[in-house]
Amino acid sequence: MDAAQWTVIGVSVAISVLLVTVVHWLLTHQLSKVWQLAEPLVRRCRYSAYAAAAVVGVNISRPDQAEMADRTLYPVIQHALTIAMIIALTWLALTVAYAITDTVLKRLSVSNGDADRRSRRLQTQVRLLRRIAATIIAVIATAAVLFTFDAVKPLGAGLLTSAGLIGIVAGIAAQSTLGNLFAGLQLAFSDALRLNDIVVFEGNWGRVEELSLTNVTLRLWDERRLVVPVSHFTGNVFENWTKENTSITGWVLLRVDWSIPIERLREEVGDFITSHPLWDGRRWSLQATDILEGGLVELRAVATTADADARWDLCCDLREHLIGFITTNFPDSLPRRRTEFVTRTEDDPYGLVFPESAFRRRRGRAEGTGGAPDGSLRSEAAEGSETSRTDGDGDGDGDGDGDGT
C-alpha cells in the first residue's frame, strides 16, 4: 500500500477514536448526573470501545484487492481484520452487558440488608445469568473465529452428525463439572441460597460472599474464606439462618448449684435483657431445663434479636453480666460438688449403717456364707469351732470332761 492509503486508514482510525472520546466525555461530564448507566459504561467499556473503534476504522478504510500493489497479501490481511473485528466486537458486547448488569446490581445493593430476601435473591440470579451469558458469548465468538479458517469449515458437518456421541463422551468426562453447574443453577433459582445469607456448613459459620456456577465462597467470622463446591450444598445438610427472615433466638446456659434463687435470677435477667439495645422486644425467658448428674441445675436464658450479629453480642453481654451477678450476690451458688460423710456411734452396728456393704459381701463369699443383718460375719462352722474351744474337750457337749459322760 502506498502512503495515500495509509493516510486514509490513519484518518479513519483517528475519526473513530475521536468519536469514542467525545462519547466518553459526554458520559463522564454531562450524562453521569442524569443517567445511571453512564458511569458503569465509562468504567467497563473504556478500553474495549477504543479497540473496537480502531478495528472498525481500519476495516472501513482498508483498500480493495485491486488497489493493492501486492495482491497476495490481501487474503491474509482480510482474514486478520475479520478475526480482529470478531474479537473486538465480542469484547465490547461483554463489557456493555456487564455495565448494564452492574447498574441493576447497584440498584439492588441499596436495599441489600439481611431482611431484604427479594433483593439478595435477584442479585444472586443476575450474577449467575451474567456469567452464563458471558460464557455463551465467548464460546460463540471462539467458534466464529475458528470457522474463518478454511480447514475448519469442513468439520462443521461432521461435528453436527457426531454431536450426540460427543455430548455423551463430554458428559461422562466432565460429570463432576456439569454436576456443579446444574447445582449452581438449582441453588440460585430454588432460592435455597442467596448472597449475604448466613449459613452454618459443617460447623463453620459464615456469610455467602460469592455464589458462582461451580463454587460458593463463605466469609467466616474471623475473615477467612471457605470455598466449597456447589454440589456440597445440594448433597449435604446446612443451616441457613436467613432463609425466611433474619430474626433469631439466642440462648445462654448456666450450670449452678441447687441453692441459686431462680426467681431472683429471673428478675435480673429480665431487667438486663429488656434494657439492652440489641433486644428486639419479642420475648425473653429463664427456665431450669435440666438437673445434671453432678448435682448441678442447668438454667437457660433466652432472648430474641433482629439478626445473627445482634444475637452473638447480646448473648455474650448477658453471659458476662450473669457471671458477675452470681459471683457477687450468690457466691455459694457457684458450681460445686458435694461429698457427704456418714458417721455412727460406737454402739451402732456396722451392718445397720451400711447393710449392703460390698466388703461384707466379698468377705461372706470368701468364707462360704453371707453377712448377718447386724453386720457380723459368723457362720455355723465358725460357731461350732467357737463352742469346741469353749468346752475344752472338743466334743461340743460343754461338760469339759472329755469322756462324754
KAFENTA-V827261 format. One record per residue. N is the residue number from 1. PHI is phi in whole degrees, 0 to 359 (999 if undefined). PSI is psi as a letter, one per 40 degrees, with the letter a starting at -180 (999 if undefined). Layout:
n:N phi:PHI psi:PSI
n:N phi:PHI psi:PSI
//
This chain:
n:1 phi:999 psi:i
n:2 phi:271 psi:i
n:3 phi:296 psi:d
n:4 phi:297 psi:d
n:5 phi:292 psi:d
n:6 phi:294 psi:d
n:7 phi:295 psi:d
n:8 phi:298 psi:d
n:9 phi:297 psi:d
n:10 phi:297 psi:d
n:11 phi:295 psi:d
n:12 phi:297 psi:d
n:13 phi:294 psi:d
n:14 phi:298 psi:d
n:15 phi:296 psi:d
n:16 phi:296 psi:d
n:17 phi:294 psi:d
n:18 phi:296 psi:d
n:19 phi:298 psi:d
n:20 phi:295 psi:d
n:21 phi:296 psi:d
n:22 phi:296 psi:d
n:23 phi:297 psi:d
n:24 phi:299 psi:d
n:25 phi:293 psi:d
n:26 phi:296 psi:d
n:27 phi:294 psi:d
n:28 phi:281 psi:d
n:29 phi:256 psi:d
n:30 phi:248 psi:d
n:31 phi:266 psi:e
n:32 phi:295 psi:d
n:33 phi:277 psi:d
n:34 phi:245 psi:e
n:35 phi:230 psi:h
n:36 phi:292 psi:d
n:37 phi:281 psi:e
n:38 phi:297 psi:d
n:39 phi:296 psi:d
n:40 phi:297 psi:d
n:41 phi:295 psi:d
n:42 phi:296 psi:d
n:43 phi:289 psi:d
n:44 phi:277 psi:d
n:45 phi:257 psi:e
n:46 phi:300 psi:d
n:47 phi:274 psi:d
n:48 phi:294 psi:d
n:49 phi:293 psi:d
n:50 phi:294 psi:d
n:51 phi:295 psi:d
n:52 phi:295 psi:d
n:53 phi:298 psi:d
n:54 phi:296 psi:d
n:55 phi:294 psi:d
n:56 phi:296 psi:d
n:57 phi:299 psi:d
n:58 phi:294 psi:d
n:59 phi:294 psi:d
n:60 phi:290 psi:d
n:61 phi:261 psi:e
n:62 phi:293 psi:i
n:63 phi:287 psi:i
n:64 phi:284 psi:i
n:65 phi:297 psi:d
n:66 phi:289 psi:d
n:67 phi:273 psi:e
n:68 phi:269 psi:i
n:69 phi:288 psi:d
n:70 phi:254 psi:g
n:71 phi:286 psi:e
n:72 phi:290 psi:d
n:73 phi:276 psi:e
n:74 phi:299 psi:d
n:75 phi:299 psi:d
n:76 phi:293 psi:d
n:77 phi:295 psi:d
n:78 phi:297 psi:d
n:79 phi:296 psi:d
n:80 phi:296 psi:d
n:81 phi:293 psi:d
n:82 phi:296 psi:d
n:83 phi:296 psi:d
n:84 phi:297 psi:d
n:85 phi:296 psi:d
n:86 phi:297 psi:d
n:87 phi:293 psi:d
n:88 phi:295 psi:d
n:89 phi:292 psi:d
n:90 phi:295 psi:d
n:91 phi:300 psi:d
n:92 phi:295 psi:d
n:93 phi:296 psi:d
n:94 phi:295 psi:d
n:95 phi:292 psi:d
n:96 phi:296 psi:d
n:97 phi:297 psi:d
n:98 phi:294 psi:d
n:99 phi:296 psi:d
n:100 phi:296 psi:d
n:101 phi:291 psi:d
n:102 phi:299 psi:d
n:103 phi:297 psi:d
n:104 phi:296 psi:d
n:105 phi:294 psi:d
n:106 phi:294 psi:d
n:107 phi:293 psi:d
n:108 phi:288 psi:d
n:109 phi:290 psi:e
n:110 phi:297 psi:d
n:111 phi:249 psi:f
n:112 phi:269 psi:f
n:113 phi:280 psi:i
n:114 phi:298 psi:d
n:115 phi:282 psi:e
n:116 phi:273 psi:g
n:117 phi:294 psi:d
n:118 phi:296 psi:d
n:119 phi:296 psi:d
n:120 phi:291 psi:d
n:121 phi:293 psi:d
n:122 phi:295 psi:d
n:123 phi:299 psi:d
n:124 phi:300 psi:d
n:125 phi:291 psi:d
n:126 phi:296 psi:d
n:127 phi:296 psi:d
n:128 phi:293 psi:d
n:129 phi:297 psi:d
n:130 phi:296 psi:d
n:131 phi:295 psi:d
n:132 phi:296 psi:d
n:133 phi:297 psi:d
n:134 phi:297 psi:d
n:135 phi:295 psi:d
n:136 phi:295 psi:d
n:137 phi:297 psi:d
n:138 phi:295 psi:d
n:139 phi:294 psi:d
n:140 phi:296 psi:d
n:141 phi:296 psi:d
n:142 phi:297 psi:d
n:143 phi:296 psi:d
n:144 phi:296 psi:d
n:145 phi:295 psi:d
n:146 phi:296 psi:d
n:147 phi:283 psi:e
n:148 phi:283 psi:e
n:149 phi:274 psi:h
n:150 phi:296 psi:d
n:151 phi:288 psi:d
n:152 phi:270 psi:d
n:153 phi:302 psi:d
n:154 phi:297 psi:e
n:155 phi:285 psi:e
n:156 phi:298 psi:d
n:157 phi:296 psi:d
n:158 phi:295 psi:d
n:159 phi:294 psi:d
n:160 phi:293 psi:d
n:161 phi:289 psi:d
n:162 phi:258 psi:e
n:163 phi:297 psi:d
n:164 phi:296 psi:d
n:165 phi:295 psi:d
n:166 phi:296 psi:d
n:167 phi:297 psi:d
n:168 phi:295 psi:d
n:169 phi:298 psi:d
n:170 phi:295 psi:d
n:171 phi:295 psi:d
n:172 phi:290 psi:d
n:173 phi:291 psi:d
n:174 phi:247 psi:f
n:175 phi:297 psi:d
n:176 phi:294 psi:d
n:177 phi:295 psi:d
n:178 phi:295 psi:d
n:179 phi:298 psi:d
n:180 phi:295 psi:d
n:181 phi:299 psi:d
n:182 phi:291 psi:d
n:183 phi:295 psi:d
n:184 phi:297 psi:d
n:185 phi:296 psi:d
n:186 phi:296 psi:d
n:187 phi:296 psi:d
n:188 phi:290 psi:d
n:189 phi:264 psi:e
n:190 phi:267 psi:e
n:191 phi:64 psi:f
n:192 phi:280 psi:d
n:193 phi:213 psi:h
n:194 phi:226 psi:i
n:195 phi:298 psi:i
n:196 phi:70 psi:e
n:197 phi:294 psi:i
n:198 phi:263 psi:h
n:199 phi:232 psi:i
n:200 phi:238 psi:h
n:201 phi:238 psi:h
n:202 phi:53 psi:f
n:203 phi:83 psi:e
n:204 phi:258 psi:h
n:205 phi:265 psi:h
n:206 phi:191 psi:i
n:207 phi:255 psi:i
n:208 phi:284 psi:h
n:209 phi:271 psi:d
n:210 phi:211 psi:h
n:211 phi:230 psi:h
n:212 phi:249 psi:a
n:213 phi:285 psi:e
n:214 phi:240 psi:d
n:215 phi:226 psi:i
n:216 phi:241 psi:h
n:217 phi:258 psi:h
n:218 phi:256 psi:h
n:219 phi:265 psi:h
n:220 phi:284 psi:i
n:221 phi:295 psi:d
n:222 phi:262 psi:f
n:223 phi:70 psi:e
n:224 phi:283 psi:i
n:225 phi:246 psi:h
n:226 phi:250 psi:h
n:227 phi:261 psi:h
n:228 phi:237 psi:h
n:229 phi:302 psi:i
n:230 phi:300 psi:d
n:231 phi:298 psi:d
n:232 phi:295 psi:d
n:233 phi:281 psi:d
n:234 phi:271 psi:e
n:235 phi:251 psi:e
n:236 phi:227 psi:i
n:237 phi:279 psi:h
n:238 phi:216 psi:i
n:239 phi:266 psi:h
n:240 phi:241 psi:h
n:241 phi:284 psi:e
n:242 phi:240 psi:f
n:243 phi:295 psi:d
n:244 phi:256 psi:d
n:245 phi:205 psi:i
n:246 phi:264 psi:e
n:247 phi:296 psi:h
n:248 phi:209 psi:i
n:249 phi:253 psi:h
n:250 phi:254 psi:i
n:251 phi:215 psi:i
n:252 phi:229 psi:h
n:253 phi:261 psi:h
n:254 phi:233 psi:h
n:255 phi:243 psi:h
n:256 phi:231 psi:i
n:257 phi:282 psi:i
n:258 phi:297 psi:d
n:259 phi:282 psi:e
n:260 phi:295 psi:h
n:261 phi:281 psi:h
n:262 phi:294 psi:d
n:263 phi:297 psi:d
n:264 phi:295 psi:d
n:265 phi:292 psi:d
n:266 phi:295 psi:d
n:267 phi:298 psi:d
n:268 phi:293 psi:d
n:269 phi:297 psi:d
n:270 phi:297 psi:d
n:271 phi:298 psi:d
n:272 phi:290 psi:d
n:273 phi:293 psi:d
n:274 phi:294 psi:d
n:275 phi:264 psi:e
n:276 phi:277 psi:h
n:277 phi:291 psi:e
n:278 phi:271 psi:e
n:279 phi:286 psi:h
n:280 phi:272 psi:e
n:281 phi:85 psi:e
n:282 phi:280 psi:c
n:283 phi:197 psi:i
n:284 phi:207 psi:i
n:285 phi:194 psi:i
n:286 phi:222 psi:h
n:287 phi:223 psi:i
n:288 phi:274 psi:h
n:289 phi:264 psi:e
n:290 phi:197 psi:i
n:291 phi:242 psi:h
n:292 phi:274 psi:i
n:293 phi:292 psi:d
n:294 phi:284 psi:e
n:295 phi:88 psi:f
n:296 phi:245 psi:i
n:297 phi:250 psi:h
n:298 phi:261 psi:h
n:299 phi:250 psi:i
n:300 phi:234 psi:h
n:301 phi:262 psi:h
n:302 phi:238 psi:h
n:303 phi:213 psi:i
n:304 phi:261 psi:i
n:305 phi:224 psi:i
n:306 phi:281 psi:d
n:307 phi:207 psi:i
n:308 phi:291 psi:d
n:309 phi:297 psi:d
n:310 phi:295 psi:d
n:311 phi:300 psi:d
n:312 phi:298 psi:d
n:313 phi:294 psi:d
n:314 phi:294 psi:d
n:315 phi:295 psi:d
n:316 phi:295 psi:d
n:317 phi:296 psi:d
n:318 phi:295 psi:d
n:319 phi:297 psi:d
n:320 phi:296 psi:d
n:321 phi:294 psi:d
n:322 phi:291 psi:d
n:323 phi:299 psi:d
n:324 phi:294 psi:d
n:325 phi:294 psi:d
n:326 phi:291 psi:d
n:327 phi:297 psi:d
n:328 phi:280 psi:d
n:329 phi:263 psi:d
n:330 phi:226 psi:g
n:331 phi:296 psi:d
n:332 phi:288 psi:e
n:333 phi:264 psi:e
n:334 phi:294 psi:i
n:335 phi:302 psi:h
n:336 phi:204 psi:i
n:337 phi:250 psi:h
n:338 phi:255 psi:i
n:339 phi:232 psi:h
n:340 phi:254 psi:h
n:341 phi:262 psi:h
n:342 phi:268 psi:h
n:343 phi:249 psi:i
n:344 phi:214 psi:i
n:345 phi:274 psi:i
n:346 phi:291 psi:d
n:347 phi:279 psi:e
n:348 phi:279 psi:h
n:349 phi:293 psi:i
n:350 phi:299 psi:d
n:351 phi:290 psi:d
n:352 phi:286 psi:d
n:353 phi:279 psi:d
n:354 phi:232 psi:g
n:355 phi:293 psi:e
n:356 phi:244 psi:f
n:357 phi:295 psi:h
n:358 phi:292 psi:d
n:359 phi:296 psi:d
n:360 phi:292 psi:d
n:361 phi:295 psi:d
n:362 phi:295 psi:d
n:363 phi:295 psi:d
n:364 phi:294 psi:d
n:365 phi:293 psi:d
n:366 phi:293 psi:d
n:367 phi:263 psi:e
n:368 phi:90 psi:e
n:369 phi:208 psi:i
n:370 phi:271 psi:i
n:371 phi:279 psi:i
n:372 phi:284 psi:i
n:373 phi:300 psi:d
n:374 phi:275 psi:e
n:375 phi:98 psi:e
n:376 phi:283 psi:i
n:377 phi:239 psi:f
n:378 phi:272 psi:i
n:379 phi:230 psi:i
n:380 phi:297 psi:d
n:381 phi:296 psi:d
n:382 phi:293 psi:d
n:383 phi:294 psi:d
n:384 phi:298 psi:d
n:385 phi:296 psi:d
n:386 phi:294 psi:d
n:387 phi:295 psi:d
n:388 phi:298 psi:d
n:389 phi:291 psi:d
n:390 phi:283 psi:d
n:391 phi:282 psi:e
n:392 phi:88 psi:d
n:393 phi:256 psi:e
n:394 phi:83 psi:e
n:395 phi:269 psi:e
n:396 phi:81 psi:e
n:397 phi:269 psi:e
n:398 phi:85 psi:e
n:399 phi:273 psi:d
n:400 phi:73 psi:e
n:401 phi:269 psi:e
n:402 phi:83 psi:e
n:403 phi:255 psi:e
n:404 phi:79 psi:e
n:405 phi:261 psi:999
//
